[in-house]
């Protein structure tokens, strides 16, 4: 079977690797986003999928837009039996969807129809879901609306961050796409339409989404800390000696949810010590246990306090 792979983000790499190892199948081309500026020097940087494809000497294509006539011509010349899409970043139009005999299959990091959209891993953590998973679906022209092929589930642990969950789901996705390809080849799958009435959406994140709103509940703030690790990172601001400094919050927990002193003002530090910085939220107390001053290294609350004067009564915004 000839397979064209489309992917850009790190989530796609295990799936590409797994497809390359499938006996009797050949990845005839890899489509990934063009190199983009990255880092402080804004140097053009290839996607992680491109780097993996280069290491395996696969043919790589990087059209700015798939609707480009040249991209469509290339796809026709490759004559794929199947197109597999994982975190690619472009919408496939009808002409492409109908090209391969076995269709176009997407690997999506949620239990569809829950958490369609750009940030399903963060969406699951933010909402306090007990579990999430991976879905393979037969793609259509909608946004993650195609019929479901296979699903695999995993619990969301209390200490899971977007980073740890991403790693687990990426490996699950690789297993699931291998099983999906095998079953498609044997005509053993019967795609199941999604229940649109149960659909939820996870919008694309921006840097500003990480700004902590202290009037929210301590529970929600702590979920945001986990959901936004490693990006965009939960953060707040500290007025320090006439200058405003950003503090990134890497680890936090809810403490004294029923015992908050009514006199504690939202966003003010109630207490500070080696165990953490206790900050009054709209409901409950957030204990920050690991943080990072902009431009400095990550450190525990105790280490931070030994180098910075951040006393009870200080307001964070």
Backbone as a ProteinNet text record, in pm:
[ID]
protein_1_A
[PRIMARY]
XXXXXXXXXXXXXXXXXXXXXXXXXXXXXXXXXXXXXXXXXXXXXXXXXXXXXXXXXXXXXXXXXXXXXXXXXXXXXXXXXXXXXXXXXXXXXXXXXXXXXXXXXXXXXXXXXXXXXXXXXXXXXXXXXXXXXXXXXXXXXXXXXXXXXXXXXXXXXXXXXXXXXXXXXXXXXXXXXXXXXXXXXXXXXXXXXXXXXXXXXXXXXXXXXXXXXXXXXXXXXXXXXXXXXXXXXXXXXXXXXXXXXXXXXXXXXXXXXXXXXXXXXXXXXXXXXXXXXXXXXXXXXXXXXXXXXXXXXXXXXXXXXXXXXXXXXXXXX
[TERTIARY]
84	0	87.5	56.5	125.2	52.5	126.3	68.3	134.3	53.7	102.6	73.5	175.3	160.8	161.6	69.4	63.6	68.4	171.1	183.3	290	281.6	376.8	424.4	330.2	363.5	423.6	481	547.2	454.1	325.7	227.5	230.5	267.7	263.4	381.8	491.5	615.9	605.6	549.6	538	453.7	349.7	266.5	344	421.9	503.7	604.5	669	766.9	701	582.5	513.1	474.7	430.4	391.3	512	625.8	748.2	791.9	753.5	795.1	694.5	582.3	478.9	524.3	526.6	567.4	464.2	513	424.5	361.1	401.3	348.5	464.7	437.2	543.2	490.6	563.8	531.2	595.3	511.8	563.8	586.2	539.1	560.7	515.1	584.3	549	523.1	401.8	365.5	370.7	441.1	452.5	456.7	432.9	429.6	567.4	571.9	701.1	780	911.7	996.5	949.9	943.8	894.2	1001.5	998.2	1090.6	1062.5	1169.3	1152.7	1269.1	1244.2	1348.7	1369.6	1459.5	1483.8	1544.1	1621.8	1682.8	1594.8	1474.5	1377.5	1438.2	1520.9	1582.8	1481.1	1481.9	1391.4	1420.6	1313.6	1330.6	1234.4	1283.4	1194.5	1107.7	994.3	908.2	976.2	930.5	985	953.8	840.6	806.1	904.3	941.3	1038.5	1172.1	1214.6	1341.6	1338.2	1226.5	1214.8	1212.8	1140.7	1133.5	1270.7	1347.1	1482.6	1570.3	1557.3	1640.3	1608	1486.6	1446	1448.6	1502.7	1520.7	1389.8	1285.3	1155.3	1141.7	1059.3	1033	945.4	989.3	922.7	865.7	744	677.8	623.9	646.2	607.8	529.7	414.4	335.6	280.5	280.9	222.1	74.1	8.7	-134	-158.1	-236.7	-267.5	-355.9	-426.4	-511.5	-430.5	-301.1	-211.6	-219.1	-231.6	-243	-125	-5.7	114.4	108.3	54.9	43.1	-52.1	-161.5	-257.9	-197.8	-120.5	-55.3	43.8	117.4	212.9	141	30.4	-45.9	-93.8	-140.3	-186.7	-71.3	45.6	160.7	206	186.2	225.3	132.4	10.5	-88	-105.5	-140.2	-156	-281.2	-269.5	-388.3	-460.2	-382.8	-435	-356.6	-425.5	-359.1	-385.7	-277.6	-288.3	-249.1	-334.2	-313	-306.2	-197.7	-181.9	-124.3	-203.4	-155	-81.2	-147.7	-84.2	-95.3	-214.4	-230.7	-292.8	-342.7	-413.3	-540.4	-640.7	-766.8	-756.2	-806.6	-807.1	-939.5	-932	-1054.7	-1103.5	-1223.2	-1290.5	-1207.2	-1140.6	-1062.2	-953.8	-894.9	-792.6	-857.1	-965.9	-1033.4	-1078.7	-1114.5	-1165.7	-1057	-932.3	-824.5	-784	-747.5	-701	-818.4	-804.2	-912.5	-961.3	-868.3	-906.7	-940.8	-936.3	-975.5	-861.8	-899.5	-805.1	-841.8	-744.9	-767.4	-691.1	-759.4	-699	-682.3	-569.3	-547.2	-568	-667.7	-704.5	-691.3	-632.2	-599.7	-715.2	-829	-941.5	-1037.5	-1136.1	-1241.7	-1357.2	-1346	-1448.6	-1585.9	-1691.6	-1695.9	-1653.4	-1604.5	-1558.2	-1422.2	-1412.8	-1290.6	-1242.1	-1333.6	-1290.8	-1207.8	-1129.3	-1057.4	-908.9	-846.4	-700.5	-629.7	-698.3	-629.6	-705.7	-723.3	-804.1	-741.1	-608.3	-541.7	-563.5	-542.4	-563.4	-710.5	-798.9	-942.1	-985.4	-932.2	-969.3	-922.2	-800.2	-748.6	-824.1	-846	-914.5	-1053.9	-1122.2	-1260.1	-1269.2	-1154.6	-1155.5	-1202.5	-1188.7	-1230.7	-1152.4	-1218.6	-1153.2	-1069.4	-1104.2	-1031.9	-1030.8	-940.5	-935.3	-885.9	-834.2	-787.8	-753.4	-751.9	-718.7	-827.3	-858.5	-957.6	-895.9	-919.6	-894.9	-1030.1	-1033.5	-1161.6	-1139	-1243.2	-1242.8	-1275	-1184.1	-1198.4	-1307.3	-1378	-1469.8	-1432.2	-1518.3	-1483.5	-1504	-1558.2	-1579.4	-1455.8	-1466.2	-1357.3	-1372.4	-1297.9	-1298.6	-1437.3	-1511.4	-1649.5	-1664.9	-1556.1	-1565.9	-1608.2	-1648	-1694.6	-1579.2	-1609.8	-1509.6	-1475.9	-1345.7	-1298.5	-1262.2	-1162.4	-1120.9	-1094	-1103.3	-1069.4	-994.4	-906.7	-837.2	-841.6	-867.7	-887.5	-770.4	-755.7	-657.4	-709.2	-687.1	-729.1	-642	-698.5	-620.8	-585.8	-457.3	-412.9	-410.5	-414.7	-420.2	-298.3	-184.6	-63.6	-29.9	-121	-95.4	-91.6	6.4	11.8	-15	-28.9	-44.6	76.2	193.9	315.5	313	278.9	278.8	167.5	52.8	-59.6	-30.4	32.6	70.4	159.2	258.3	351.1	277.7	186.2	111.4	19	-49.3	-143.4	-72.7	46.9	122.7	156.6	198.7	230.7	104.5	-4.5	-131.4	-176.8	-158.9	-197.8	-121.8	5.9	86.8	32.9	-1.3	-58.9	-192.3	-271.6	-406.7	-404.5	-313.7	-310.9	-262.4	-170.9	-126.8	-244.4	-321.5	-439.5	-543.8	-560	-658.1	-620.7	-494.7	-449.1	-471.2	-437	-453.6	-599.8	-688.2	-830	-891.5	-846.1	-895.7	-857.9	-735.8	-687.3	-768.9	-814.7	-894	-1043.6	-1080.1	-1220.6	-1297.4	-1235.1	-1296.1	-1355.2	-1351.1	-1401.4	-1533	-1622.7	-1748.4	-1756.2	-1719.3	-1715.4	-1847.9	-1837.4	-1955.3	-1970	-2082.3	-2101.7	-2094.1	-2039.7	-2033.9	-2170.4	-2194.3	-2315.1	-2285	-2327.4	-2295.8	-2353.4	-2459.2	-2520.9	-2428	-2331.3	-2239.9	-2106	-2093.2	-1963.7	-1927.2	-1797	-1742	-1618.6	-1577.6	-1469.2	-1359.9	-1237.3	-1121.9	-1051.6	-1065.3	-1012.6	-859.9	-803.4	-659.2	-615.1	-509	-461.8	-377	-378.8	-290.7	-207.8	-103.1	-19.5	-101.7	-194.5	-273.5	-361.3	-395	-476.4	-408.4	-275.5	-203	-210.4	-258.6	-264.2	-364.8	-315.8	-400.9	-500.4	-626.8	-733.3	-764.7	-718.3	-726.4	-868.9	-963.9	-1103.4	-1168.2	-1101.1	-1152	-1124.9	-1185.9	-1168.2	-1026.3	-979.9	-846.5	-835.4	-943.1	-942.5	-920.1	-990.9	-975.3	-835.5	-785.4	-651.2	-546.5	-558.7	-461.1	-472.9	-594.1	-608.9	-543.1	-552.8	-488.7	-336.7	-282.4	-137.5	-93.3	-169.5	-133.7	-162.2	-273.1	-311.8	-218.5	-160.8	-76.7	72.9	106.4	245.5	271.3	353.1	459.4	422.3	308.4	273.8	123.8	76.8	151.1	209.7	194.8	240.3	150.2	106.6	29	123.8	77.5	164.7	83.4	151.3	90.8	198.5	161.3	255.4	273.5	394.9	433.7	494.9	438.5	494	608.9	730.8	849.2	938.7	935.1	1021.2	999.2	874.4	842.9	843.9	885.5	883.6	788.8	730.9	639.1	714	711.3	781.3	683.1	707	622.4	672.7	579	610.4	536.8	612.6	551.5	525.3	406.6	368.5	369.7	460.1	475.9	404	395	323.7	243.7	120.6	34.1	-69	-121.9	-224.9	-327.6	-446.6	-552.4	-529.8	-537.1	-522.7	-629.7	-673	-775.5	-895.3	-954.4	-1063.2	-1185.5	-1203.3	-1320.3	-1284.2	-1155.1	-1112	-1052.6	-1080.5	-1022.4	-1074	-983.4	-1018.9	-1091.3	-1214.4	-1287.5	-1212.5	-1118.6	-1044.1	-934.1	-898.9	-798	-853.8	-779.3	-824.7	-777	-861.4	-830.7	-699.6	-610.4	-481.8	-372.9	-405.7	-304.1	-244.4	-115.5	-49	-92.1	-152.9	-198.6	-84.3	6	123.6	231	356.5	469.1	572.7	614.7	715.3	771.2	852.9	915.9	814.1	697.1	594.7	525.9	532.7	469.8	418.4	372.2	307.4	157.4	85.5	-59.2	-124.7	-199.3	-260.6	-411.4	-481.1	-626.8	-688.2	-771.9	-844.7	-990	-1070.6	-1211.6	-1282	-1232.1	-1284	-1165.9	-1130.3	-1019.1	-884.2	-780	-642.9	-558.2	-479.3	-383.7	-246.6	-189.3	-53.3	43.9	124.9	224.9	348.9	389.2	503.8	626.1	607.2	721.5	691.6	787.8	765.2	894.9	882.7	998.7	982.4	1076.8	1079.8	1129.3	1070	1104.6	1255.9	1314	1456.6	1542.2	1480.2	1553	1514.1	1576.4	1546.3	1424.4	1363.7	1254.7	1308.9	1228.4	1272.9	1153.2	1179.5	1074.4	1040.2	925.2	884.5	986.4	1037.5	1135.8	1262	1312.8	1431.3	1404.1	1286.9	1250.8	1250.4	1190.3	1177.2	1311.2	1407.8	1539	1613.3	1566.6	1631.9	1544.9	1415.8	1323.9	1229.6	1202.8	1113.8	970.5	896.2	758	675.2	632.1	569.5	419.5	360	213.8	162	53.8	-3.8	33.6	137	173.6	66.8	31.3	-72.7	-8.4	-62.7	-27.1	-142.1	-109.3	-214.9	-200.6
-120	0	125	220	348.7	447.7	506.5	599	735	840.2	976.3	1021.1	1075.2	1121.3	1272.9	1331.6	1476.3	1508.1	1580.1	1615.1	1720.6	1790.5	1897.8	1893.4	1886.3	1897.1	1768.7	1779.3	1666.1	1546.8	1572.9	1466.4	1367.2	1415.2	1332	1237.6	1266.1	1191.3	1041.5	999.3	855.1	784.2	849.2	787.5	770.2	871.3	858.5	744.9	738.6	632.5	495	480.6	352	310.8	406	374.5	334.2	395.8	361	217.6	164.7	30.4	-77	-36.8	-133.1	-217.2	-347.2	-438.1	-436.6	-427	-430.1	-296.7	-190.3	-57.2	39.1	143.9	239.7	381.8	462.4	605.6	672.3	708.3	758.6	909.1	976.8	1120.6	1173.4	1276	1341.3	1489	1533.2	1674	1736.4	1848.1	1917.9	2067.7	2147.3	2292.3	2346	2456.3	2517.7	2554.6	2560.8	2604	2741.5	2758.6	2883.5	2947.1	3080	3145.8	3100.5	3074	3028.6	3078.5	3086.7	3129.1	3279.6	3324	3468.5	3526.9	3445.5	3497.9	3479.3	3417.6	3398.6	3327.3	3230.2	3150.5	3052.9	3037.4	2943	2802.3	2736.8	2607.7	2505.3	2387.4	2284.5	2223.5	2169.7	2100.2	1972.4	1921	1795.5	1679.8	1687.4	1584.6	1587.7	1706.5	1715.9	1655.1	1684.6	1629.4	1476.9	1420.2	1275	1218.6	1284.9	1239	1244.3	1349	1359.3	1245.2	1212.1	1105.8	970.3	957.9	832.2	841.5	950.8	973.1	960.4	1016.7	1017.8	1142.8	1135.8	1252.5	1350.2	1476.2	1577.5	1687.5	1730.6	1837.5	1938.6	2067.9	2172.4	2285.5	2255.3	2362.1	2458.8	2585.6	2685.6	2658.9	2621.5	2588.2	2463.7	2369.7	2250	2278.9	2392.7	2426.3	2469.6	2486.6	2517.8	2404.6	2442.7	2343.5	2249.4	2300.8	2217.3	2109.9	2141.8	2043.9	1931.6	1968.6	1867.5	1778.1	1835.9	1757.3	1658	1704.5	1616.6	1499	1526.6	1420.7	1316.7	1362.6	1269.7	1181.5	1241.5	1165.7	1060	1087.5	992	871	884.7	776.7	704.4	777.8	711.8	625.9	512.2	432.3	490.5	558.3	614.4	739.5	840	958.3	958.7	969.7	976.1	1116.8	1178.5	1316	1320	1378.3	1392.4	1530.3	1616.4	1748.9	1819.7	1830	1888.4	2040.1	2091.7	2237.1	2296.6	2211.6	2260.8	2178.7	2243	2176.9	2108	1985.7	1913.3	1936.9	1981.6	2005.3	1876.2	1882.3	1763.8	1690.2	1762.8	1701.5	1609.2	1648.6	1564.6	1449.7	1477.5	1375	1257.5	1285.5	1180.2	1114.5	1158.6	1107.3	962.6	928.8	792	692.8	573.2	474.2	441.7	440.3	407.8	531.7	649.5	771.5	839.1	936.8	1013	991.1	944.2	912.7	1011.5	1063.9	1158.1	1093.1	1120.3	1080.1	1203.9	1201	1318.1	1285	1375.6	1350.2	1381.5	1317.5	1325	1212	1196.2	1098.7	1169.8	1182.8	1254.1	1191.1	1276.1	1417	1517.8	1471	1565.3	1621.7	1751.6	1827.3	1817.5	1855.4	1888.7	2016.8	2044.5	2171	2158.9	2275.3	2286.7	2244.8	2246.4	2220.9	2118.1	1996.4	1897.3	1849.2	1842.5	1795.8	1897.6	2024.8	2130.2	2138.6	2121.2	2128.1	2023.4	1901.2	1793.2	1821.5	1873.6	1905.5	2023.2	2126.7	2246.2	2215.6	2124	2095.1	1997.2	1941.6	1845.8	1707.6	1671.8	1539.3	1429.7	1317.9	1204.1	1123	1128.9	1051.7	1124.1	1082.6	1130.5	1013.6	1040.5	931	978.4	882.9	910.8	849.7	920.4	873.9	873.1	765.9	772	788	877.8	903.5	917	886.2	906.9	1054.3	1126.7	1271.7	1311.2	1419.9	1485.7	1633.1	1717	1858	1942	1884.7	1959.3	1958.8	2028.9	2035.8	1921.5	1814.1	1697.8	1634.7	1635.5	1585.6	1449.8	1391.1	1266.9	1148	1041.9	920.3	852.1	800.4	739.3	598.2	568.3	435.1	355.2	402.6	335.8	440.5	398	484.8	405.6	475.3	417.4	520.1	474.1	563.4	558.9	668.1	672.5	765.5	732	823.9	948.9	1057.6	1179.2	1180.6	1168	1161.8	1302.1	1306.2	1434	1520.9	1458	1535.7	1546.8	1504.9	1515.6	1661.2	1694.2	1823.4	1799.2	1908	1891.5	1819.2	1841.2	1777.1	1626.7	1582.4	1438.9	1368.1	1434	1374.4	1369.1	1473	1476.9	1357.4	1331.3	1220.9	1087.2	1068.4	943.1	926.6	1033.3	1027.3	1010.1	1067.9	1052.2	905.2	834.7	692.2	609.8	646.4	578.3	597.6	717.2	745.9	660.8	637.6	553.6	410.9	358.1	223	217.2	320.7	320.1	331.2	411.4	423.6	294.3	223.1	93	-3.9	-9.4	-96.1	-54.1	77.5	128.8	91.8	108.3	74.6	-73.6	-157.4	-301.5	-338.7	-281.2	-313.3	-254.2	-136.2	-79.1	-167.3	-216.6	-300.5	-429.2	-480.5	-604.2	-577.1	-449.1	-408.2	-452.5	-434.2	-476.1	-359.7	-238.6	-123	-72.6	-35	27.2	163.6	270.4	403.3	439.6	494.4	532.8	684.7	738.5	884.6	940.2	1059.3	1125.4	1181.9	1187.7	1250.9	1399.3	1479.6	1622.7	1693.3	1639	1702	1693.9	1601.4	1584.9	1653.1	1723.8	1782.1	1900.4	1907.3	2025.3	2068.5	2195.4	2251.4	2309.8	2289.5	2345.5	2441.6	2569.4	2670.9	2673.5	2732.5	2751.3	2845.2	2807.6	2887.3	3005.4	3110.2	3224.3	3242.6	3320.8	3348.1	3407.4	3492.5	3562.4	3466.2	3350.2	3253.3	3208.9	3219.5	3176.7	3273	3395	3495.6	3452.5	3434.9	3386.9	3495.3	3456.6	3545	3500	3575.4	3530.6	3526.5	3591	3585.4	3451	3369.3	3236.1	3144.7	3027.4	2935.6	2880	2842.6	2784.7	2656.2	2579.2	2453.6	2479.2	2576.3	2607.2	2662.7	2748.7	2805.4	2694.5	2598.4	2489.3	2399.1	2382.4	2305.5	2379.3	2511.7	2590.2	2577.4	2575	2558.1	2428.8	2321.4	2193	2191.2	2251.1	2249.6	2333.8	2438.2	2529.6	2502.3	2382.7	2339	2240.4	2269.7	2371.2	2505	2513.7	2639.1	2658.5	2780.8	2906.9	2937.9	2847.9	2860.8	2957.2	2915.1	3003.6	3109.2	3233.7	3339.9	3449.1	3528.4	3645.1	3752.5	3866.3	3978.5	4022.6	4070.5	4114.6	4253.8	4347.6	4482.9	4482.7	4492.1	4477.3	4599.6	4683.3	4801.4	4897.1	4913.9	5008.1	4948	4822.3	4755.7	4636.4	4605.2	4492.3	4372.8	4262.1	4141.7	4026.7	3948.5	3832.3	3712.6	3640.3	3515.6	3402.3	3304.6	3184.3	3085.3	3027.5	2931.2	2791.7	2705.9	2572.9	2463.9	2481.6	2382.8	2454.8	2408.7	2469.6	2367.2	2387.5	2297.1	2376.8	2319.1	2382.2	2349.4	2449.9	2426	2504.3	2451.4	2514.6	2563.8	2479.2	2528.2	2576.7	2526.7	2568	2662.5	2696.9	2771.7	2906.9	2956.8	3084.6	3196.5	3278.4	3392.9	3495.7	3533.7	3631.3	3762.4	3789.3	3914.6	3908.3	3785.7	3773.3	3833.3	3920.2	3981.3	3899.7	3891	3811.5	3859.1	3764.1	3795.7	3831.3	3841.6	3872.5	3745.6	3751.1	3638.5	3631.8	3517.8	3501.2	3459.3	3379	3337.1	3292.6	3297.5	3259.8	3186.8	3069.4	2992.3	2883.1	2796	2689.6	2598.1	2584.1	2496.2	2554.4	2685.9	2747.7	2887.1	2950.6	3081.6	3059.9	3094.8	3078.4	3207.9	3197.9	3316.4	3300.9	3404.4	3400.7	3405.9	3308.4	3305.2	3342.4	3344.3	3376.8	3276.9	3153	3046.2	2960.5	2960.1	2878.9	2947.9	2872.5	2923.6	2842.7	2911	2846.5	2847	2729.9	2721	2699.5	2800.5	2790.7	2724.1	2610.9	2536.8	2542.1	2575.6	2591.7	2706.9	2797.1	2917.1	2962.8	3064.2	3111.6	3260.1	3337.9	3478.5	3489.3	3577.8	3590	3608.4	3524.6	3532.6	3454.5	3392.2	3312.7	3165.7	3080.3	2938	2905.2	2791	2741.7	2704.8	2726.8	2691.4	2669.4	2602.2	2581.1	2714.4	2718.2	2841	2878.7	2777.7	2806.3	2868.7	2814.2	2871	3013.4	3034.3	3166	3269	3232.6	3327	3360	3271	3301.3	3407.4	3430.8	3531.9	3651.4	3645.4	3753.8	3778	3902.7	3939.8	3945.3	3839.4	3829.1	3790.1	3889.8	3864.9	3854.4	3805.6	3804.6	3948.2	3958.9	4089.9	4144.3	4087.8	4128.6	4084.4	4173.5	4139.9	4095.6	3989.1	3943.3	3975.3	4006.3	4042.5	3962
0	0	0	-85.9	-88.1	3	94.9	191.9	178.8	170.5	183.4	326.3	392	530.1	533.5	609.4	626.8	776	818.9	959.9	979.7	1091.6	1120.7	1264.8	1358.2	1500.7	1555.5	1675.3	1740.6	1757.9	1779.8	1797.5	1681.1	1561.7	1441.4	1428.4	1495.7	1472.4	1502.4	1616.8	1639.5	1533.8	1484.1	1380.7	1250.6	1212.2	1091.9	1107.4	1221.5	1245.7	1235.6	1295.8	1294.1	1152.6	1071.6	933.9	850.2	878.3	804.4	832.3	949.2	988.2	947.8	887.8	850.4	731.4	749.4	641.4	529.2	407	292.2	258.4	328.5	303.3	279.9	206	173.4	187	264.1	272.7	150.6	53.6	-73.8	-72.7	29.4	39.5	172.9	222.8	348.5	320.6	352.7	340.4	479.5	490.3	617.9	591.2	694	676.4	636.4	563.1	529.3	654.7	641.8	753.5	801.4	933.5	992.2	1081.2	1097.2	1190.8	1333.4	1408.7	1547.2	1631.2	1762.7	1854.8	1853.3	1939.1	1951.2	1824.6	1752.2	1630.1	1508	1529.4	1421.1	1299.4	1327.4	1222	1164.3	1030	967	1019.3	1070	1136.3	1077.4	1042.2	988.1	1097.1	1058.2	1153.9	1200.2	1314	1364.8	1270.3	1203.5	1105.3	987.9	943.6	834.2	876.1	997.9	1045.5	1046.7	1091.7	1093	951.9	862.3	723.6	656.8	687.2	632.1	681.6	809	866	803.8	750.3	687.4	534.3	484.9	341	263.5	320.7	254.9	168.4	66.4	-17.4	60.2	65.5	146.9	57.9	90.7	16.9	117.3	89.4	184.1	117.1	59.5	-3.6	100.6	67.6	157.3	174.3	63.4	65.3	-19.4	33.7	-42.5	-162.7	-158.8	-272.8	-395.2	-375.1	-486	-589.8	-716.3	-822.8	-829.6	-799.4	-803	-695	-578.5	-470.8	-510	-573.9	-617.5	-724.5	-814.1	-918.4	-857.5	-757.3	-688.5	-623.9	-557.1	-492.1	-593.7	-708	-811.1	-859.4	-874.9	-923.5	-823.2	-694.7	-591	-585.5	-635.8	-642.6	-508.3	-404.6	-273.3	-267.7	-199.8	-168.3	-47.3	37.7	162.2	197.6	250.2	306.7	456.8	534.7	681	725.5	805.7	850.7	1003.4	1055.8	1201.3	1230.8	1293.7	1336.3	1222.9	1108.6	990.1	987.8	1015.6	1018.5	894.5	803.1	686.1	665.6	606.7	576.1	440.6	430.8	304.3	233.1	110	34.1	-31.1	-86.8	-138.4	-242.5	-328.3	-435.3	-379.9	-266.6	-203.8	-127.9	-56.8	22.5	-62.9	-187.1	-275.6	-359.7	-345.1	-430.3	-398.6	-274.5	-247.8	-239	-292.4	-288.1	-147.8	-49.6	88.1	170.1	107.5	175.3	251.8	332.2	414.6	561.4	638.5	779.8	867.1	967.4	1061.4	1198.2	1263	1401.5	1487.7	1575.6	1656.3	1804.2	1881.2	2022.2	2116.4	2092.8	2186	2155	2240.8	2217.7	2148.2	2018.3	1942.2	1966.8	1969.1	1926.8	2034.4	2147.9	2250.4	2209.5	2220.3	2193.6	2048.3	1959.5	1825	1832.9	1728.9	1725.2	1750.7	1773.2	1769.6	1897.4	2012.5	2139.9	2224.3	2172.3	2244.9	2374.9	2381.5	2503.5	2614.9	2583.4	2683	2722.7	2624.7	2653.2	2754.9	2740.6	2832.1	2974.7	2989	3122.9	3183.4	3104.8	3154.6	3207.1	3140.4	3178.7	3294.9	3335.2	3444.9	3404.5	3277	3229.6	3303.3	3328.4	3393.2	3295.6	3167.8	3068.7	2935.1	2850.5	2712.9	2628	2511.1	2427	2287.9	2196.5	2057	1968.6	1861.9	1764.6	1625.9	1550.4	1406.4	1339.2	1241.8	1173.9	1024.5	948.9	805.6	780.7	719.7	709.1	610.8	645.8	553.5	549.4	495.6	478	603.5	709.8	833	921.3	1033.7	1130.5	1230.4	1210	1299.5	1311.3	1200.7	1201.5	1134.3	1083.7	1008.5	1092.9	1023.8	1091	1165.1	1284.3	1372.2	1324.8	1322.5	1286.8	1411.8	1486.9	1610.5	1718.4	1844.7	1957.4	2063.2	2134.9	2249.8	2362.8	2485	2599.1	2696.4	2772.9	2880.4	2988.9	3116.8	3223.8	3225.1	3272.6	3297	3444.3	3475.2	3613.8	3675.5	3807.9	3879.1	3852.4	3820.7	3795.7	3646.8	3560.4	3416.7	3373.1	3292.6	3224.9	3076.8	3001.7	2857.1	2798.6	2856.4	2806.3	2829	2950	2977.6	2902.1	2891.9	2820.7	2670.5	2619.7	2478	2442.6	2527.6	2501.8	2498.9	2594.1	2600.7	2480.2	2443.2	2331.6	2198.2	2185.5	2061	2037.3	2142.1	2128.9	2105.3	2171.4	2147.9	2003.7	1952.6	1814.9	1715.1	1742.9	1654.6	1652.3	1770.6	1775.9	1702.4	1722.9	1666.6	1514.5	1458.6	1313.2	1248.4	1315.1	1262.5	1257.6	1366.2	1368	1266.8	1250.4	1155.4	1012.4	977.1	841.7	813.1	910	891	869.7	949.1	938	810.9	770.5	645.2	527	529	420	409.2	523.9	524.5	519.4	503.9	497.7	622.2	738.5	864.3	944	890.2	964.6	906.7	995.4	955.5	1024.5	952.9	1015	1081.8	1203.7	1281.1	1283.6	1236	1236.5	1378.7	1391.2	1521.6	1559.7	1689.7	1742.4	1760.3	1665	1668	1790.4	1847.8	1965.4	2086.9	2085.6	2198.3	2174	2064	2027	2116.6	2151.3	2218.1	2138.7	2157.2	2076.9	2166.6	2125.7	2196	2101.3	2126.5	2035.5	2036.1	1932	1925.9	2037.8	2107.9	2220.8	2175.2	2255.3	2235.9	2361.9	2353.2	2469.6	2583.2	2551	2652.2	2732.6	2677.4	2750.6	2879.1	2884.8	3003.3	3119.8	3097.4	3205	3311.6	3433.6	3542.8	3584.1	3593.9	3642.9	3785.1	3881.9	4020.9	4073.7	4006.2	4050.4	4016.4	3933.5	3905.1	4024.2	4025	4136.9	4139.1	4257.9	4271.1	4189.1	4186.3	4110.8	3961.7	3904.4	3762.5	3734	3820.3	3800.2	3797.7	3889.6	3893.9	3771.5	3719.8	3595	3479.5	3480.1	3374.3	3381.4	3502.5	3517.2	3449.3	3467.6	3407.5	3257.1	3217.7	3075.6	2990.1	3047.9	2970.4	2986.8	3034.3	3044.1	2930.2	2830.3	2832.2	2766.9	2696.1	2628.5	2632.7	2655.2	2662.8	2800.4	2894.5	3032.9	3110.7	3227.4	3314.2	3373.2	3375.9	3425.8	3493.5	3576	3639.6	3650.5	3707.1	3715.8	3860.4	3888.3	4022.5	4011	4085.3	4090.7	4190.8	4139.6	4223.5	4211.8	4316	4319.4	4203.8	4166.1	4059.1	3920.2	3907.4	3777.3	3781.6	3667.2	3656.7	3600.9	3674.7	3631.2	3611.8	3507.3	3481.6	3561.6	3622.6	3692.1	3621.5	3573.8	3517.2	3630.5	3628.9	3732.4	3670.8	3719	3661.8	3741	3870.7	3951.8	4059.3	4079.7	4180.9	4224.8	4343.3	4395	4472.7	4487.1	4565.2	4711.8	4797.6	4940.6	5015.6	5125.6	5210.1	5128.7	5044.6	4960.4	5036.6	5158.7	5236.6	5350.2	5367.3	5484.7	5451.8	5336.6	5300.2	5390.7	5437.5	5520.6	5433.9	5469.6	5388.8	5371.2	5462.7	5452.3	5346.2	5306.9	5200.4	5072.7	5013.1	4888.8	4770.5	4668.8	4550.2	4487.8	4462	4400.3	4499	4627.2	4727.5	4786.7	4818.9	4882.4	5028.9	5067	5204.8	5295.6	5244.4	5320.9	5223.2	5266.7	5180.7	5264.2	5217.8	5289.8	5200.5	5258.1	5180.4	5113.1	5175.3	5118.1	4997.2	4979.2	4863.3	4891.2	4786.6	4795.9	4789.1	4894.8	4897.1	4850	4740.1	4680	4682.1	4727.5	4736.3	4596.7	4567.7	4440.6	4465.3	4361.2	4377.4	4466.7	4462.9	4547.1	4587.4	4714.7	4760.5	4748.8	4776.6	4777.5	4679.3	4599.2	4509.4	4576.7	4593.6	4647.7	4531.2	4503.5	4397.2	4454.3	4396	4449.3	4358.6	4231.6	4140.4	4045.9	4030.6	3951.6	3885.7	3803.7	3727.8	3697.3	3741.2	3705.8	3562.4	3485	3343.9	3327.1	3241.1	3215.3	3312	3412	3511.1	3499.8	3581.9	3577.2	3663.4	3636.9	3719.7	3856.6	3960.6	4095.8	4186.3	4297.5	4397.1	4463.1	4528.2	4597.2	4704.2	4776.8	4881	4824.6	4713.8	4649	4601.8	4546.3	4496	4609.3	4720.9	4832.2	4896.9	4885	4940.9	4859.8	4738.6	4656.6	4624.7	4662.1	4629.1	4746.6	4772.9	4883.6	4831.9	4862.8	4818.3	4939.8	5015.3	5146.5	5135.8	5245.5	5258.2	5240.6	5167.4	5140.1	5003.4	4941.1	4806.7	4708.3	4618.1	4520	4387.6	4333.9	4200.1	4105.3	3984.1	3888.5	3760.4
[MASK]
+++++++++++++++++++++++++++++++++++++++++++++++++++++++++++++++++++++++++++++++++++++++++++++++++++++++++++++++++++++++++++++++++++++++++++++++++++++++++++++++++++++++++++++++++++++++++++++++++++++++++++++++++++++++++++++++++++++++++++++++++++++++++++++++++++++++++++++++++++++++++++++++++++++++++++++++++++++++++++++

